Amino acid sequence: MRRSTMTQGHQPGWLSTEWKRVLLLLLLLGGLVLFASSEPFQSSLTWLLTKAEPVIKAHPFWGAALFVLLSAFSAMMAFFSSAVLVPVAVHTWGEPLCVVLLWCGWMLGGICAYGIARSWGRPVVRRLVSGELLGRYEERISQHSSFGLVLLFQLAVPSEIPGYVLGLARYGLRRYLLVLAVAELPYAVGTIYLGSSLLAQRTFVLLGLGALGILFSAWALHTLRKRLGS
C-alpha cells in the first residue's frame, strides 16, 4: 500500500494525466487481486509460509529485527519494497504487532534518510534518490514550511523522498519526527490489513483497501501540488 510516484512532471493538462494514471493503478490492482485469488498463487504463498514460519519462530527476536530493518531500507530506497514480507509477518506475529513493527521500520528509515541528508549533504543524497524529484521539492520545502504542508508532503510523495528533502532543508528534527509518526501510521495499518486480507482471501476487502490507498495518495498529491502552486 506504500505510495508510489504517480506524476513526475508538470505539463498542461496534468490533472487529467494524473487521474489517467490513477485509473491505470486501479486496473492493475484489480488484476493483482484476481491473480492473488488464483490457485497457483495461493499454493506458492502457503509453501512460503510453511517454510518461513518455523525459522522465524525459532529466532523470534532476530526475525522481528530483520523485518524492521528491511522495512527501514524500503523507506529509504525507491527500488526496494518490504511488501512481499508482510503476509509472512502477519501469519507469524498477527496484525497488531505487525503494524507496530512496520511503523517502527518506516520511522527508522525516515530518520536515517533525514540524518544522511543533514550530515552528509546533497552530493551523497543525489546518489540515493532521483535528482529531478529532489530538486523539484527542495525548491519548495524549507525549514520554515508549516507543519500542515510538511505533513501533506510526507503523505503525498514517494516515501524515500521526504526524509532527504527535509534533512537538506534542516527542518526541525522534533517536528519532522511528529510528521513522520503521523503520516506513516495510516499507511502501516493499511499495508498490514492488505496482507491480512490476502492471507484470508478476502477479495473485496483487498480490492477496497487498495483502491482507498490509491485514491488517498492521489488526493494528497493533488492537494500538495495546489499548495505549492506547481
DRENNU-220349 format. One line per field, with one value per residue: residue in three letters; x, y, z of N, C-alpha, C in turn. Coordinates in steps of 0.001 Angstrom, whole numbers, plus 500000, padded with zeros to 6 digits. Layout:
N
code = c(ALA / ...)
n.c1 = c(X / ...)
n.c2 = c(Y / ...)
n.c3 = c(Z / ...)
ca.c1 = c(X / ...)
ca.c2 = c(Y / ...)
ca.c3 = c(Z / ...)
c.c1 = c(X / ...)
c.c2 = c(Y / ...)
c.c3 = c(Z / ...)
END
This chain:
230
code = c(MET / ARG / ARG / SER / THR / MET / THR / GLN / GLY / HIS / GLN / PRO / GLY / TRP / LEU / SER / THR / GLU / TRP / LYS / ARG / VAL / LEU / LEU / LEU / LEU / LEU / LEU / LEU / GLY / GLY / LEU / VAL / LEU / PHE / ALA / SER / SER / GLU / PRO / PHE / GLN / SER / SER / LEU / THR / TRP / LEU / LEU / THR / LYS / ALA / GLU / PRO / VAL / ILE / LYS / ALA / HIS / PRO / PHE / TRP / GLY / ALA / ALA / LEU / PHE / VAL / LEU / LEU / SER / ALA / PHE / SER / ALA / MET / MET / ALA / PHE / PHE / SER / SER / ALA / VAL / LEU / VAL / PRO / VAL / ALA / VAL / HIS / THR / TRP / GLY / GLU / PRO / LEU / CYS / VAL / VAL / LEU / LEU / TRP / CYS / GLY / TRP / MET / LEU / GLY / GLY / ILE / CYS / ALA / TYR / GLY / ILE / ALA / ARG / SER / TRP / GLY / ARG / PRO / VAL / VAL / ARG / ARG / LEU / VAL / SER / GLY / GLU / LEU / LEU / GLY / ARG / TYR / GLU / GLU / ARG / ILE / SER / GLN / HIS / SER / SER / PHE / GLY / LEU / VAL / LEU / LEU / PHE / GLN / LEU / ALA / VAL / PRO / SER / GLU / ILE / PRO / GLY / TYR / VAL / LEU / GLY / LEU / ALA / ARG / TYR / GLY / LEU / ARG / ARG / TYR / LEU / LEU / VAL / LEU / ALA / VAL / ALA / GLU / LEU / PRO / TYR / ALA / VAL / GLY / THR / ILE / TYR / LEU / GLY / SER / SER / LEU / LEU / ALA / GLN / ARG / THR / PHE / VAL / LEU / LEU / GLY / LEU / GLY / ALA / LEU / GLY / ILE / LEU / PHE / SER / ALA / TRP / ALA / LEU / HIS / THR / LEU / ARG / LYS / ARG / LEU / GLY / SER)
n.c1 = c(500816 / 502156 / 502851 / 503447 / 505270 / 503160 / 502961 / 505369 / 506068 / 505319 / 502847 / 500702 / 497368 / 497888 / 496333 / 494379 / 496092 / 497206 / 494953 / 494361 / 496470 / 495882 / 493553 / 494711 / 496327 / 494317 / 493138 / 495294 / 495464 / 493059 / 493702 / 495846 / 494538 / 492861 / 494832 / 496032 / 494038 / 494139 / 494675 / 497399 / 498934 / 498055 / 498862 / 501642 / 502058 / 501220 / 503190 / 505454 / 504843 / 504784 / 507459 / 508775 / 507697 / 508507 / 511237 / 511274 / 509886 / 511701 / 513709 / 512732 / 513323 / 515388 / 514116 / 512046 / 513617 / 514965 / 512815 / 512030 / 514354 / 514496 / 512138 / 512775 / 514814 / 513335 / 511948 / 513827 / 514931 / 514049 / 513903 / 513430 / 511204 / 509352 / 506997 / 506503 / 507161 / 505180 / 502767 / 503935 / 504885 / 502471 / 501171 / 502850 / 503178 / 500775 / 498254 / 498197 / 500822 / 502400 / 501715 / 502904 / 505633 / 506143 / 505571 / 507518 / 509797 / 509534 / 509632 / 512264 / 513645 / 512956 / 514151 / 516841 / 517254 / 516818 / 518924 / 521193 / 520995 / 521156 / 523631 / 525568 / 524887 / 524007 / 525572 / 525843 / 523160 / 522121 / 523057 / 521407 / 518678 / 516274 / 517502 / 515959 / 513375 / 514199 / 515288 / 513013 / 511258 / 512900 / 513172 / 510801 / 510136 / 511039 / 512956 / 511225 / 508693 / 505215 / 503758 / 501489 / 501810 / 504187 / 503410 / 501474 / 503168 / 504739 / 502774 / 502076 / 504144 / 506567 / 507885 / 510635 / 511564 / 510845 / 512375 / 515036 / 514799 / 513844 / 515884 / 518025 / 516944 / 517181 / 515086 / 513298 / 514168 / 512494 / 509936 / 509890 / 509954 / 507443 / 505746 / 506489 / 505723 / 502921 / 502160 / 503041 / 501670 / 498867 / 499410 / 500922 / 499042 / 497135 / 498692 / 499336 / 496784 / 496024 / 497801 / 496820 / 494236 / 494884 / 495970 / 493696 / 492111 / 490183 / 488673 / 487147 / 487622 / 490378 / 490512 / 489051 / 490571 / 492995 / 492187 / 491309 / 493720 / 495147 / 493510 / 493566 / 496304 / 496437 / 494720 / 496168 / 498523 / 497505 / 496436 / 498786 / 500226 / 498611 / 498900 / 501597 / 501652 / 502318)
n.c2 = c(498803 / 501036 / 504333 / 505345 / 507010 / 508958 / 511090 / 512720 / 515051 / 518449 / 519671 / 521036 / 520178 / 518402 / 517350 / 515667 / 513767 / 512777 / 511565 / 509668 / 507960 / 507154 / 505690 / 503673 / 502466 / 501508 / 499629 / 497883 / 497063 / 495623 / 493507 / 492364 / 491526 / 489536 / 487764 / 487174 / 485686 / 483332 / 479788 / 478810 / 480963 / 481067 / 478555 / 478789 / 480803 / 479515 / 477530 / 479149 / 480312 / 478040 / 477264 / 479529 / 480162 / 478313 / 478944 / 481664 / 481544 / 480085 / 481899 / 484429 / 487118 / 487985 / 487604 / 489508 / 491811 / 491779 / 492140 / 494752 / 496170 / 495695 / 496919 / 499538 / 499989 / 499870 / 502232 / 504051 / 503588 / 503653 / 501439 / 499202 / 497114 / 496178 / 494871 / 492275 / 490733 / 491078 / 489354 / 487009 / 488002 / 488827 / 486380 / 485162 / 486878 / 488200 / 490786 / 493329 / 493530 / 493448 / 495838 / 497672 / 496917 / 497384 / 500111 / 501126 / 500373 / 501928 / 504449 / 504391 / 504231 / 506715 / 508470 / 507790 / 508555 / 511319 / 511941 / 511228 / 513083 / 515521 / 515346 / 514618 / 515835 / 517179 / 515956 / 513204 / 512454 / 512732 / 510487 / 508563 / 509069 / 510210 / 512881 / 514776 / 514726 / 515356 / 517941 / 519340 / 519349 / 520316 / 522971 / 524012 / 523244 / 524156 / 524918 / 526552 / 525861 / 525177 / 523025 / 521635 / 521681 / 520213 / 517762 / 517028 / 516823 / 514629 / 512654 / 512572 / 512193 / 509892 / 507539 / 507533 / 510085 / 512406 / 512431 / 512885 / 515381 / 517058 / 516804 / 517997 / 520554 / 521252 / 521062 / 521182 / 518643 / 517469 / 518299 / 517052 / 514333 / 514099 / 514628 / 512461 / 510247 / 510573 / 510533 / 508050 / 506105 / 505540 / 504395 / 502178 / 500679 / 500206 / 498726 / 496388 / 495309 / 494878 / 492783 / 490896 / 490512 / 489409 / 486941 / 485770 / 485595 / 487543 / 488961 / 491267 / 493044 / 493354 / 494542 / 496881 / 498189 / 498560 / 500247 / 502432 / 503298 / 504074 / 506165 / 507930 / 508627 / 509885 / 512068 / 513407 / 514084 / 515724 / 517830 / 518736 / 519714 / 521840 / 523424 / 524043 / 525470 / 524399)
n.c3 = c(500000 / 500160 / 498984 / 495576 / 492916 / 491098 / 489403 / 487508 / 486309 / 485313 / 483238 / 480659 / 481333 / 483348 / 485371 / 484235 / 483186 / 485536 / 486770 / 484864 / 485288 / 487868 / 487325 / 485795 / 487773 / 489453 / 487764 / 487480 / 490112 / 490325 / 488582 / 489994 / 492297 / 491269 / 490380 / 492834 / 493957 / 492678 / 492271 / 491835 / 492898 / 495600 / 496428 / 496215 / 498093 / 500444 / 500601 / 500989 / 503486 / 505092 / 505043 / 506067 / 508610 / 510795 / 510962 / 511681 / 514114 / 515585 / 515920 / 517178 / 518028 / 516270 / 513874 / 513975 / 514202 / 511749 / 509996 / 510701 / 509979 / 507190 / 506442 / 507105 / 505264 / 502908 / 503099 / 502468 / 499979 / 496581 / 494932 / 496398 / 498224 / 501085 / 500995 / 500119 / 502271 / 504116 / 504256 / 505366 / 507794 / 509032 / 509283 / 511111 / 513396 / 513808 / 513345 / 514973 / 516204 / 513918 / 512650 / 514415 / 514177 / 511432 / 511242 / 513002 / 511555 / 509198 / 510378 / 511366 / 508925 / 507774 / 509636 / 509317 / 506623 / 506856 / 508627 / 507078 / 504965 / 506349 / 507602 / 505649 / 503288 / 499975 / 497803 / 498533 / 498883 / 496307 / 495081 / 496000 / 495576 / 493107 / 491274 / 489935 / 491173 / 493755 / 493443 / 492585 / 494815 / 496775 / 496191 / 497060 / 499632 / 502856 / 505867 / 507158 / 506433 / 506991 / 509538 / 508630 / 505806 / 505501 / 506563 / 504672 / 502469 / 503288 / 503267 / 500580 / 498635 / 497124 / 499457 / 499908 / 499515 / 501293 / 503791 / 502979 / 501627 / 503703 / 505525 / 504127 / 504012 / 506602 / 508370 / 511452 / 513779 / 515795 / 514990 / 512513 / 513269 / 514472 / 512283 / 510647 / 512234 / 512372 / 509659 / 508648 / 510060 / 509193 / 506685 / 507432 / 508902 / 506869 / 505023 / 506466 / 506937 / 504344 / 503717 / 505538 / 504519 / 502096 / 502903 / 504050 / 501881 / 501354 / 499073 / 498278 / 500362 / 500115 / 497578 / 498086 / 500129 / 498780 / 496663 / 498136 / 499269 / 496939 / 495948 / 498119 / 498172 / 495672 / 496105 / 498134 / 496753 / 494718 / 496289 / 497520 / 495292 / 494578 / 496851 / 496691 / 494411 / 491950)
ca.c1 = c(500000 / 503043 / 502580 / 504464 / 505216 / 502128 / 503232 / 506768 / 506340 / 504205 / 502581 / 499290 / 496500 / 498494 / 495329 / 493810 / 497135 / 497315 / 493829 / 494510 / 497390 / 495117 / 492705 / 495591 / 496691 / 493143 / 493001 / 496365 / 495054 / 492077 / 494421 / 496619 / 493595 / 492468 / 495994 / 496231 / 492984 / 494310 / 495184 / 498879 / 499478 / 497766 / 499710 / 503001 / 502052 / 501157 / 504521 / 506357 / 504511 / 505184 / 508917 / 509291 / 507188 / 509341 / 512515 / 511035 / 509527 / 512912 / 514531 / 511719 / 513891 / 516111 / 513128 / 511400 / 514622 / 515203 / 511641 / 512109 / 515458 / 514115 / 511122 / 513506 / 515513 / 512336 / 511552 / 514955 / 515340 / 512886 / 513890 / 513249 / 509938 / 509192 / 505611 / 506459 / 507339 / 504050 / 501950 / 504671 / 504902 / 501118 / 500913 / 503691 / 503048 / 499450 / 498120 / 498605 / 502272 / 502983 / 501553 / 503935 / 506948 / 506270 / 505616 / 508854 / 510750 / 509422 / 510148 / 513724 / 514112 / 512840 / 515163 / 518144 / 517312 / 516975 / 520269 / 522156 / 520927 / 521586 / 525045 / 526474 / 524538 / 523433 / 526305 / 525517 / 521731 / 521863 / 523386 / 520415 / 517329 / 516172 / 517879 / 514852 / 512390 / 514835 / 515368 / 511677 / 510679 / 513841 / 512914 / 509505 / 510027 / 512157 / 512864 / 510155 / 507398 / 504291 / 503580 / 500478 / 502375 / 505172 / 502639 / 500916 / 504318 / 505087 / 501692 / 501805 / 505216 / 507191 / 508366 / 512077 / 511917 / 510729 / 513455 / 516205 / 514499 / 513739 / 517220 / 518766 / 516362 / 517429 / 513808 / 513480 / 514094 / 511318 / 508759 / 509932 / 509574 / 505996 / 505180 / 506764 / 504902 / 501508 / 501941 / 503316 / 500780 / 497768 / 499943 / 501312 / 497801 / 496572 / 499548 / 499195 / 495460 / 496066 / 498431 / 495893 / 493148 / 495455 / 496058 / 492354 / 491431 / 489035 / 488912 / 486533 / 488338 / 491664 / 490274 / 488620 / 491695 / 493943 / 491605 / 491315 / 495095 / 495483 / 492753 / 494072 / 497588 / 496159 / 494185 / 497248 / 499418 / 496774 / 496363 / 500142 / 500574 / 497871 / 499521 / 502907 / 501486 / 503055)
ca.c2 = c(500000 / 502173 / 505107 / 505407 / 508245 / 508908 / 512151 / 513088 / 516323 / 519374 / 519999 / 521356 / 519012 / 517407 / 516704 / 514539 / 512739 / 512148 / 510679 / 508504 / 507045 / 506569 / 504657 / 502557 / 501784 / 500772 / 498451 / 496959 / 496492 / 494581 / 492352 / 491731 / 490839 / 488303 / 486872 / 486727 / 484726 / 482129 / 478615 / 478752 / 481955 / 480651 / 477392 / 479303 / 481529 / 478513 / 476912 / 480129 / 480440 / 476789 / 477263 / 480672 / 480254 / 477679 / 479654 / 482894 / 481180 / 479625 / 483090 / 485493 / 488471 / 488332 / 487694 / 490824 / 492836 / 491774 / 492740 / 496196 / 496723 / 495672 / 497961 / 500808 / 500092 / 500147 / 503635 / 504881 / 503284 / 503521 / 500165 / 498082 / 497126 / 495099 / 494400 / 490827 / 490084 / 491367 / 488164 / 486127 / 488646 / 488772 / 484988 / 484784 / 487716 / 488787 / 492132 / 494479 / 493604 / 493760 / 497282 / 498338 / 496636 / 498070 / 501547 / 501400 / 500267 / 503114 / 505567 / 504267 / 504590 / 508161 / 509111 / 507571 / 509418 / 512688 / 512069 / 511199 / 514358 / 516626 / 515192 / 514470 / 516813 / 516917 / 515003 / 511830 / 512224 / 512595 / 509117 / 507657 / 509353 / 510937 / 514278 / 515598 / 514847 / 516041 / 519361 / 519917 / 519598 / 521083 / 524384 / 524427 / 522873 / 524734 / 524744 / 527409 / 525363 / 524876 / 521617 / 521059 / 521466 / 519124 / 516535 / 516720 / 516397 / 513267 / 511767 / 512587 / 511843 / 508593 / 507522 / 507720 / 511473 / 513455 / 512486 / 513526 / 516789 / 517783 / 516844 / 519041 / 521847 / 521430 / 521173 / 520771 / 517195 / 517072 / 518476 / 516004 / 513059 / 514106 / 514472 / 511097 / 509318 / 510720 / 510191 / 506652 / 505180 / 505001 / 503518 / 500914 / 499945 / 499753 / 497692 / 495148 / 494735 / 494327 / 491470 / 490006 / 490195 / 488499 / 485620 / 485238 / 485607 / 488457 / 489665 / 492591 / 493881 / 493623 / 495498 / 498145 / 498830 / 499005 / 501398 / 503552 / 503784 / 504769 / 507415 / 508824 / 509143 / 510823 / 513293 / 514089 / 514654 / 516821 / 518927 / 519258 / 520496 / 523109 / 524231 / 524511 / 526298 / 523767)
ca.c3 = c(500000 / 500190 / 497787 / 494538 / 492160 / 490074 / 488440 / 487571 / 485681 / 485195 / 481853 / 480505 / 481452 / 484248 / 486218 / 483506 / 483106 / 486865 / 487030 / 483988 / 485967 / 488970 / 486736 / 485438 / 489018 / 489920 / 486892 / 487870 / 491397 / 490040 / 488031 / 491065 / 493186 / 490592 / 490408 / 494215 / 494287 / 491873 / 492976 / 491850 / 493825 / 496966 / 496724 / 496427 / 499358 / 501504 / 500671 / 501594 / 504904 / 505746 / 505174 / 506830 / 509974 / 511835 / 511076 / 512441 / 515486 / 516262 / 516183 / 517158 / 518117 / 515041 / 512799 / 514080 / 513917 / 510299 / 509360 / 510930 / 509182 / 505779 / 506292 / 507111 / 503983 / 501875 / 503230 / 502041 / 498611 / 495696 / 494213 / 497326 / 498958 / 502061 / 500918 / 499925 / 503572 / 505008 / 504574 / 506275 / 509112 / 509601 / 509640 / 512240 / 514591 / 513943 / 512774 / 515795 / 516350 / 512612 / 512437 / 515212 / 513596 / 510146 / 511546 / 513557 / 510463 / 508346 / 511172 / 511366 / 507596 / 507612 / 510476 / 508678 / 505438 / 507362 / 509176 / 505977 / 504249 / 507206 / 507965 / 504512 / 502272 / 498660 / 496945 / 498914 / 498660 / 494868 / 494708 / 496571 / 495082 / 491845 / 491354 / 489439 / 492254 / 494876 / 493127 / 492488 / 496133 / 497578 / 495904 / 497602 / 501047 / 503598 / 507322 / 507652 / 505963 / 508079 / 509892 / 507748 / 504476 / 505572 / 506741 / 503359 / 501672 / 503717 / 502848 / 499146 / 497701 / 497406 / 500842 / 500008 / 499227 / 502310 / 504772 / 502374 / 501370 / 504957 / 506108 / 503412 / 504377 / 508035 / 509064 / 512846 / 513963 / 516569 / 514128 / 511489 / 513880 / 514649 / 510938 / 510201 / 513007 / 511998 / 508248 / 508336 / 510759 / 508385 / 505641 / 508069 / 509190 / 505596 / 504428 / 507228 / 506710 / 502983 / 503829 / 506233 / 503581 / 501098 / 503516 / 504283 / 500580 / 501394 / 497811 / 498233 / 501319 / 499488 / 496497 / 498672 / 500806 / 497763 / 495966 / 499076 / 499359 / 495697 / 495875 / 499158 / 497698 / 494580 / 496715 / 498840 / 495758 / 494085 / 497246 / 497674 / 494118 / 494675 / 497925 / 496254 / 493223 / 490850)
c.c1 = c(500859 / 502931 / 503756 / 504309 / 504187 / 502291 / 504664 / 507040 / 505110 / 504058 / 501117 / 498452 / 497034 / 497454 / 494723 / 494817 / 497259 / 496181 / 493778 / 495435 / 496726 / 494235 / 493535 / 495994 / 495525 / 492921 / 494067 / 496043 / 494043 / 492729 / 495204 / 495723 / 493147 / 493608 / 496193 / 495192 / 493157 / 494925 / 496718 / 499492 / 499264 / 498610 / 501144 / 503100 / 502020 / 502512 / 505503 / 506110 / 504961 / 506689 / 509418 / 508898 / 508070 / 510680 / 512341 / 510691 / 510731 / 513823 / 513622 / 512297 / 514546 / 515174 / 512441 / 512378 / 514899 / 514034 / 511665 / 513194 / 515124 / 513034 / 511772 / 514211 / 514539 / 511862 / 512646 / 515310 / 514128 / 512767 / 513589 / 511920 / 509884 / 507804 / 505522 / 506572 / 506111 / 503179 / 502634 / 504663 / 503531 / 500800 / 501666 / 503355 / 501635 / 499441 / 498619 / 500121 / 502931 / 502849 / 502662 / 505317 / 507154 / 506383 / 506982 / 509919 / 510724 / 509897 / 511678 / 514295 / 514061 / 513895 / 516546 / 518307 / 517544 / 518409 / 521342 / 522185 / 521487 / 523086 / 525971 / 526099 / 524144 / 524239 / 525980 / 524061 / 521440 / 522247 / 522305 / 519013 / 517402 / 516514 / 516767 / 513806 / 512958 / 514857 / 514016 / 511115 / 511603 / 513636 / 511686 / 509304 / 511249 / 511971 / 511756 / 508774 / 506526 / 504191 / 502593 / 501011 / 503356 / 504476 / 502029 / 502004 / 504695 / 504043 / 501665 / 502898 / 505810 / 507966 / 509862 / 512500 / 511903 / 511893 / 514680 / 515968 / 514495 / 515067 / 518080 / 518268 / 516621 / 516136 / 513981 / 513253 / 512836 / 510029 / 508717 / 509506 / 508061 / 505282 / 505309 / 505866 / 503445 / 501266 / 502095 / 502332 / 499626 / 498243 / 500361 / 500083 / 497216 / 497363 / 499378 / 497829 / 495271 / 496673 / 497530 / 494747 / 493628 / 495524 / 494692 / 491521 / 490127 / 489156 / 488369 / 487200 / 489684 / 491527 / 489901 / 489750 / 492714 / 493457 / 491620 / 492712 / 495511 / 494792 / 493229 / 495405 / 497393 / 495625 / 495298 / 498191 / 498769 / 496729 / 497740 / 500524 / 499846 / 498499 / 500856 / 502829 / 502216 / 502272)
c.c2 = c(501259 / 502954 / 505109 / 506715 / 508118 / 510013 / 512597 / 514450 / 517169 / 519762 / 520372 / 520092 / 517964 / 516673 / 515505 / 513414 / 512004 / 511162 / 509507 / 507481 / 506398 / 505443 / 503435 / 501766 / 500969 / 499517 / 497413 / 496295 / 495375 / 493322 / 491606 / 490960 / 489518 / 487280 / 486304 / 485699 / 483390 / 480996 / 478544 / 479742 / 481520 / 479448 / 477830 / 480036 / 480559 / 477843 / 477849 / 480259 / 479208 / 476752 / 478352 / 480643 / 479566 / 478381 / 480898 / 482579 / 480675 / 480794 / 484322 / 486898 / 488877 / 488404 / 489054 / 491936 / 492925 / 492423 / 494266 / 496824 / 496749 / 496717 / 499338 / 501028 / 500442 / 501593 / 504587 / 504723 / 502996 / 502119 / 498971 / 498222 / 495933 / 494468 / 492882 / 490080 / 490194 / 490136 / 487198 / 486692 / 488567 / 487355 / 484597 / 485557 / 488281 / 490253 / 493255 / 494625 / 493963 / 495241 / 498043 / 498143 / 497391 / 499578 / 501934 / 501340 / 501485 / 504366 / 505564 / 504668 / 506087 / 508919 / 508970 / 508459 / 510867 / 512907 / 512081 / 512545 / 515498 / 516560 / 515250 / 515310 / 516258 / 515916 / 513542 / 511521 / 512000 / 511212 / 508125 / 507857 / 510134 / 512417 / 515209 / 515811 / 515634 / 517547 / 520030 / 520262 / 520413 / 522587 / 524904 / 524125 / 523407 / 524482 / 525596 / 526946 / 524974 / 523374 / 520948 / 520767 / 520299 / 517781 / 516098 / 516210 / 514952 / 512258 / 511555 / 511978 / 510479 / 508614 / 507749 / 509176 / 512387 / 513555 / 513193 / 515022 / 517593 / 517830 / 517913 / 520433 / 522209 / 521753 / 520611 / 519288 / 516782 / 517220 / 517388 / 514657 / 512976 / 513920 / 513020 / 510097 / 509367 / 510211 / 508705 / 505684 / 504670 / 504088 / 502165 / 500062 / 499378 / 498617 / 496354 / 494513 / 494299 / 492931 / 490455 / 489579 / 489245 / 487079 / 484970 / 485166 / 486410 / 489401 / 491083 / 493551 / 494292 / 494687 / 496867 / 498893 / 499365 / 500243 / 502629 / 504155 / 504570 / 506128 / 508414 / 509443 / 510170 / 512146 / 514094 / 514767 / 515847 / 518047 / 519561 / 520146 / 521836 / 524018 / 524813 / 525409 / 525752 / 523892)
c.c3 = c(500000 / 498904 / 496834 / 493793 / 491058 / 489050 / 488618 / 486949 / 485608 / 483741 / 481743 / 480568 / 482400 / 485071 / 485522 / 483387 / 484435 / 487092 / 486064 / 484629 / 487178 / 488455 / 486358 / 486679 / 489565 / 489081 / 487228 / 489200 / 491195 / 489491 / 489098 / 492027 / 492569 / 490623 / 491810 / 494639 / 493565 / 492691 / 492971 / 492841 / 495268 / 497373 / 497006 / 497759 / 500538 / 501695 / 501366 / 503091 / 505687 / 505995 / 506126 / 508301 / 511013 / 512034 / 511941 / 513891 / 516274 / 516638 / 516200 / 517190 / 516811 / 513840 / 512791 / 513734 / 512413 / 509560 / 509515 / 510056 / 507691 / 505488 / 506260 / 505776 / 502865 / 501924 / 502768 / 500575 / 497745 / 495110 / 495110 / 498056 / 499893 / 501984 / 500805 / 501258 / 504467 / 505279 / 505538 / 507690 / 509788 / 510076 / 510913 / 513512 / 514798 / 513541 / 513685 / 515920 / 515029 / 512267 / 513161 / 514585 / 512289 / 510351 / 512102 / 512465 / 509560 / 509078 / 511151 / 510009 / 507345 / 508406 / 509853 / 507445 / 505844 / 507861 / 508099 / 505264 / 505089 / 507494 / 506752 / 503295 / 500914 / 497817 / 497254 / 498588 / 497184 / 494337 / 495127 / 496006 / 493781 / 492036 / 490914 / 490532 / 493427 / 494630 / 493106 / 493859 / 497021 / 497373 / 496639 / 499079 / 501786 / 505091 / 507926 / 507190 / 507140 / 508329 / 508939 / 506359 / 504480 / 505778 / 505408 / 502417 / 502002 / 503258 / 501342 / 498289 / 498044 / 498714 / 500976 / 499837 / 500457 / 503294 / 504227 / 502161 / 502670 / 505703 / 505452 / 503791 / 505841 / 508779 / 510474 / 513069 / 514717 / 515765 / 513055 / 512060 / 514079 / 513315 / 510480 / 510915 / 512576 / 510578 / 507978 / 508974 / 509900 / 507264 / 506217 / 508364 / 507903 / 504980 / 505142 / 506985 / 505258 / 503000 / 504502 / 505314 / 502492 / 501649 / 503654 / 503005 / 500645 / 500206 / 497818 / 499217 / 500740 / 498407 / 497068 / 499349 / 499809 / 497037 / 496865 / 499199 / 498122 / 495628 / 496928 / 498735 / 496590 / 495116 / 497387 / 497852 / 495063 / 495004 / 497460 / 496504 / 494121 / 495716 / 497473 / 495024 / 492021 / 489555)
END
